[in-house]
């Protein structure tokens, strides 16, 4: 929220929606890239992508590890993208879009 205690305006929330959607798409792409790069370094066999739940080759332990890695990376990327988008919007509009 901005330095004042005023609630964000409805207009700010509406204007921020396209920024949020674009950020979500960019964050998803970035998250996939980061997960792939990390998996290539730490994953067993150094495969280019983490295994999915329905793949028969990997062990359950490997699949659970891959899912935990993906969840952690996506959570961090989402926070960074959302926060960065909100700060950029605030600099542009003078209003914080959230809360």
Secondary structure by P-SEA (a helix, b strand, c coil): cccccccccaaaaaaaaaaaaaaaaaaaaaaaaaaaaaaacccccccccccccccccccaaaaaaaaaaaaaaaaaaaaaaaaaaaaaaaaaccccccc
